[in-house]
Every structure is written in C-alpha cells, then in structure tokens.
C-alpha cells in the first residue's frame, strides 16, 4: 500500500470508511485503483506486493533491487518520467 500511496499522493482507500467492511473487502482482494500513468514496472511490482499469498510476494532484497532499477532507469531517462496526477480515487 505504501507504493500506491507514493504513486497517488493519497492514502489508500481515502474515499472509504475505514471500518470492518473495508477490512473484509481488502481480505477478499479489494485493492485501490492504480493511477493511469504509473510506470509498468512499478505497477507490476506493486501488484506483486499485493499478492494474497505471502510466499509469492517479493522479498525485501528483490523489492530493493527492483526499485533501484526503476530509479536508475528514470535517472538516466528523465524525459520519460511520467507526471502522475491523482484524480478522485
């Protein structure tokens, strides 16, 4: 959820009551909508982190490696960095 908050600039589920219903919906697979211009590699990594099966989520070493690769790519290609604008999510 932290990756989603970084990309959207908003807390996840900010348009929902933070109650038992929301918790149950999340347990049942509800995820926040991903902002449209989020880079594909970042989006894929975020979705991997949301996997309901903890053993299928990336470990911290993999996560750090992937984030560093994404960061390096945009440092070397700053003109490709998307301008993310969160709408009413």
N, CA, C and O of each residue as an XYZ file, in Angstrom:
356
protein
N       0.817     -1.192      0.000
C       0.000      0.000      0.000
C       0.860      1.256      0.000
O       0.442      2.304     -0.491
N       2.055      1.146      0.549
C       2.951      2.303      0.563
C       3.319      2.723     -0.859
O       3.367      3.915     -1.161
N       3.578      1.755     -1.726
C       3.898      2.092     -3.118
C       2.727      2.801     -3.780
O       2.924      3.726     -4.568
N       1.504      2.371     -3.464
C       0.326      3.022     -4.034
C       0.232      4.458     -3.526
O      -0.040      5.377     -4.299
N       0.454      4.645     -2.239
C       0.371      5.993     -1.663
C       1.436      6.907     -2.259
O       1.168      8.082     -2.509
N       2.634      6.390     -2.489
C       3.700      7.182     -3.114
C       3.292      7.592     -4.525
O       3.492      8.742     -4.915
N       2.725      6.670     -5.292
C       2.374      6.985     -6.680
C       1.131      7.858     -6.802
O       0.999      8.605     -7.771
N       0.231      7.778     -5.849
C      -1.018      8.544     -5.947
C      -0.981      9.855     -5.174
O      -1.712     10.795     -5.489
N      -0.123      9.909     -4.160
C      -0.084     11.099     -3.310
C      -1.226     11.157     -2.310
O      -1.456     12.188     -1.677
N      -1.941     10.047     -2.169
C      -3.081      9.992     -1.248
C      -3.026      8.695     -0.446
O      -2.445      7.708     -0.896
N      -3.628      8.695      0.736
C      -3.721      7.436      1.478
C      -4.639      6.456      0.743
O      -5.611      6.879      0.119
N      -4.347      5.161      0.808
C      -5.221      4.193      0.153
C      -6.618      4.201      0.766
O      -6.783      4.372      1.974
N      -7.596      4.017     -0.073
C      -8.998      3.941      0.342
C      -9.453      5.196      1.083
O     -10.261      5.119      2.009
N      -8.929      6.349      0.672
C      -9.295      7.597      1.344
C     -10.751      7.979      1.107
O     -11.285      8.847      1.796
N     -11.390      7.343      0.146
C     -12.799      7.640     -0.123
C     -13.728      6.572      0.462
O     -14.899      6.490      0.091
N     -13.203      5.763      1.369
C     -13.985      4.726      2.041
C     -13.904      4.940      3.553
O     -12.921      5.476      4.065
N     -14.931      4.522      4.240
C     -14.869      4.471      5.698
C     -13.861      3.388      6.077
O     -13.877      2.294      5.514
N     -13.002      3.692      7.014
C     -12.035      2.699      7.484
C     -12.705      1.911      8.609
O     -12.581      2.244      9.788
N     -13.409      0.869      8.213
C     -14.204      0.088      9.154
C     -14.059     -1.401      8.841
O     -13.243     -1.796      8.008
N     -14.850     -2.205      9.512
C     -14.799     -3.667      9.318
C     -15.125     -4.065      7.884
O     -14.535     -5.004      7.348
N     -16.061     -3.354      7.264
C     -16.414     -3.682      5.879
C     -15.224     -3.496      4.947
O     -14.975     -4.333      4.079
N     -14.496     -2.410      5.124
C     -13.311     -2.178      4.296
C     -12.276     -3.269      4.552
O     -11.698     -3.809      3.609
N     -12.040     -3.593      5.816
C     -11.069     -4.640      6.148
C     -11.444     -5.965      5.484
O     -10.583     -6.649      4.931
N     -12.708     -6.321      5.537
C     -13.158     -7.571      4.904
C     -13.011     -7.516      3.389
O     -12.626     -8.502      2.762
N     -13.315     -6.368      2.807
C     -13.147     -6.220      1.356
C     -11.686     -6.382      0.953
O     -11.389     -7.012     -0.062
N     -10.776     -5.820      1.738
C      -9.342     -5.949      1.447
C      -8.919     -7.413      1.575
O      -8.192     -7.927      0.726
N      -9.372     -8.076      2.628
C      -9.064     -9.503      2.806
C      -9.560    -10.311      1.608
O      -8.928    -11.284      1.197
N     -10.687     -9.899      1.062
C     -11.276    -10.602     -0.083
C     -10.722    -10.146     -1.428
O     -11.245    -10.529     -2.474
N      -9.669     -9.332     -1.410
C      -8.977     -8.996     -2.650
C      -9.166     -7.593     -3.175
O      -8.602     -7.252     -4.215
N      -9.937     -6.770     -2.496
C     -10.116     -5.391     -2.967
C      -8.782     -4.650     -2.877
O      -8.091     -4.705     -1.860
N      -8.442     -3.965     -3.948
C      -7.224     -3.159     -3.988
C      -7.575     -1.795     -4.555
O      -8.530     -1.670     -5.321
N      -6.814     -0.773     -4.189
C      -7.098      0.546     -4.766
C      -6.768      0.563     -6.254
O      -5.893     -0.168     -6.718
N      -7.480      1.405     -6.989
C      -7.232      1.550     -8.425
C      -5.876      2.225     -8.619
O      -5.565      3.220     -7.963
N      -5.084      1.676     -9.520
C      -3.748      2.217     -9.776
C      -3.864      3.408    -10.718
O      -4.591      3.360    -11.709
N      -3.144      4.471    -10.399
C      -3.131      5.694    -11.203
C      -2.690      5.341    -12.625
O      -1.791      4.520    -12.806
N      -3.306      5.947    -13.618
C      -3.127      5.542    -15.017
C      -1.703      5.663    -15.546
O      -1.302      4.833    -16.361
N      -0.933      6.635    -15.133
C       0.395      6.814    -15.728
C       1.528      6.215    -14.900
O       2.695      6.538    -15.123
N       1.199      5.359    -13.961
C       2.234      4.694    -13.174
C       3.047      3.809    -14.114
O       2.471      3.035    -14.879
N       4.381      3.909    -14.071
C       5.212      3.075    -14.947
C       4.902      1.580    -14.764
O       4.660      1.112    -13.652
N       4.917      0.858    -15.869
C       4.537     -0.548    -15.874
C       5.352     -1.383    -14.883
O       4.785     -2.203    -14.162
N       6.670     -1.187    -14.837
C       7.499     -1.978    -13.919
C       7.116     -1.712    -12.467
O       7.075     -2.631    -11.650
N       6.835     -0.444    -12.152
C       6.422     -0.068    -10.798
C       5.058     -0.691    -10.486
O       4.850     -1.237     -9.403
N       4.146     -0.604    -11.435
C       2.797     -1.166    -11.276
C       2.874     -2.670    -11.031
O       2.233     -3.190    -10.118
N       3.662     -3.364    -11.848
C       3.791     -4.814    -11.700
C       4.377     -5.188    -10.342
O       3.926     -6.141     -9.707
N       5.381     -4.437     -9.902
C       6.000     -4.702     -8.610
C       4.990     -4.468     -7.483
O       4.903     -5.260     -6.545
N       4.244     -3.393     -7.583
C       3.228     -3.086     -6.580
C       2.193     -4.213     -6.506
O       1.815     -4.643     -5.417
N       1.746     -4.680     -7.651
C       0.753     -5.757     -7.677
C       1.325     -7.060     -7.110
O       0.603     -7.825     -6.470
N       2.609     -7.316     -7.339
C       3.240     -8.497     -6.745
C       3.220     -8.400     -5.221
O       3.005     -9.397     -4.532
N       3.444     -7.202     -4.705
C       3.438     -6.988     -3.252
C       2.048     -7.196     -2.659
O       1.918     -7.502     -1.474
N       1.022     -7.033     -3.466
C      -0.358     -7.200     -3.007
C      -0.834     -8.642     -3.073
O      -1.972     -8.922     -2.695
N      -0.013     -9.558     -3.534
C      -0.436    -10.946     -3.677
C      -0.970    -11.473     -2.346
O      -0.345    -11.281     -1.303
N      -2.109    -12.126     -2.381
C      -2.725    -12.662     -1.165
C      -1.860    -13.738     -0.516
O      -1.947    -13.964      0.691
N      -1.030    -14.396     -1.313
C      -0.150    -15.439     -0.795
C       1.205    -14.820     -0.452
O       1.955    -14.451     -1.356
N       1.532    -14.701      0.840
C       2.795    -14.062      1.225
C       4.036    -14.688      0.594
O       5.018    -13.990      0.341
N       4.003    -15.992      0.338
C       5.182    -16.644     -0.245
C       5.398    -16.250     -1.704
O       6.469    -16.492     -2.259
N       4.383    -15.642     -2.330
C       4.517    -15.201     -3.719
C       4.855    -13.718     -3.837
O       5.033    -13.209     -4.944
N       4.944    -13.028     -2.715
C       5.331    -11.617     -2.730
C       6.854    -11.525     -2.813
O       7.552    -12.423     -2.341
N       7.377    -10.450     -3.408
C       8.838    -10.309     -3.447
C       9.395    -10.098     -2.040
O       8.775     -9.446     -1.199
N      10.579    -10.663     -1.806
C      11.227    -10.404     -0.519
C      11.875     -9.020     -0.566
O      11.917     -8.390     -1.623
N      12.371     -8.555      0.556
C      12.897     -7.190      0.640
C      14.100     -6.990     -0.276
O      14.276     -5.901     -0.822
N      14.924     -8.009     -0.456
C      16.090     -7.896     -1.337
C      15.626     -7.683     -2.779
O      16.141     -6.809     -3.477
N      14.664     -8.474     -3.219
C      14.115     -8.332     -4.573
C      13.440     -6.983     -4.741
O      13.622     -6.313     -5.757
N      12.666     -6.588     -3.752
C      11.966     -5.305     -3.798
C      12.957     -4.154     -3.925
O      12.779     -3.266     -4.759
N      13.983     -4.169     -3.112
C      15.005     -3.119     -3.161
C      15.714     -3.102     -4.512
O      15.939     -2.033     -5.080
N      16.064     -4.271     -5.025
C      16.727     -4.367     -6.329
C      15.849     -3.782     -7.430
O      16.320     -2.993     -8.248
N      14.579     -4.166     -7.452
C      13.660     -3.682     -8.489
C      13.446     -2.170     -8.391
O      13.432     -1.480     -9.410
N      13.283     -1.663     -7.192
C      13.087     -0.218     -7.021
C      14.333      0.542     -7.454
O      14.231      1.600     -8.075
N      15.501      0.013     -7.132
C      16.747      0.664     -7.574
C      16.853      0.668     -9.095
O      17.297      1.656     -9.679
N      16.451     -0.421     -9.740
C      16.485     -0.478    -11.210
C      15.533      0.552    -11.816
O      15.874      1.218    -12.793
N      14.353      0.677    -11.244
C      13.386      1.672    -11.727
C      13.949      3.077    -11.535
O      13.872      3.914    -12.435
N      14.509      3.326    -10.373
C      15.097      4.645    -10.076
C      16.230      4.960    -11.048
O      16.289      6.065    -11.588
N      17.122      4.011    -11.274
C      18.248      4.213    -12.183
C      17.763      4.486    -13.602
O      18.310      5.347    -14.290
N      16.747      3.764    -14.039
C      16.205      3.973    -15.376
C      15.745      5.417    -15.540
O      16.073      6.062    -16.536
N      14.995      5.924    -14.581
C      14.472      7.287    -14.706
C      15.531      8.355    -14.449
O      15.389      9.485    -14.915
N      16.579      8.017    -13.720
C      17.704      8.951    -13.597
C      18.403      9.101    -14.942
O      18.852     10.191    -15.296
N      18.493      8.012    -15.686
C      19.144      8.035    -16.994
C      18.212      8.474    -18.118
O      18.674      8.821    -19.205
N      16.914      8.464    -17.869
C      15.912      8.840    -18.874
C      14.864      9.769    -18.254
O      13.681      9.432    -18.226
N      15.285     10.926    -17.762
C      14.342     11.796    -17.044
C      13.173     12.280    -17.898
O      12.106     12.593    -17.368
N      13.365     12.344    -19.202
C      12.271     12.800    -20.076
C      11.126     11.784    -20.147
O      10.034     12.117    -20.608
N      11.367     10.557    -19.697
C      10.329      9.529    -19.722
C       9.578      9.419    -18.399
O       8.647      8.623    -18.275
N       9.978     10.206    -17.422
C       9.323     10.161    -16.120
C       7.910     10.712    -16.243
O       7.731     11.874    -16.606
N       6.907      9.898    -15.949
C       5.522     10.372    -16.111
C       5.154     11.395    -15.048
O       5.648     11.351    -13.921
N       4.293     12.301    -15.423
C       3.738     13.254    -14.470
C       2.440     12.646    -13.956
O       1.426     12.629    -14.653
N       2.490     12.156    -12.746
C       1.322     11.493    -12.176
C       0.395     12.525    -11.557
O       0.829     13.416    -10.827
N      -0.856     12.390    -11.853
C      -1.864     13.273    -11.273
C      -2.993     12.405    -10.749
O      -3.737     11.790    -11.512
N      -3.103     12.372     -9.450
C      -4.185     11.590     -8.852
C      -5.492     12.342     -8.998
O      -5.582     13.538     -8.720
N      -6.487     11.622     -9.435
C      -7.830     12.190     -9.516
C      -8.586     11.736     -8.277
O      -7.986     11.186     -7.353
N      -9.842     11.951     -8.249
C     -10.658     11.496     -7.133
C     -10.677      9.979     -7.116
O     -11.450      9.356     -7.843
N      -9.852      9.398     -6.310
C      -9.719      7.938     -6.283
C     -10.504      7.386     -5.121
O     -10.528      6.173     -4.913
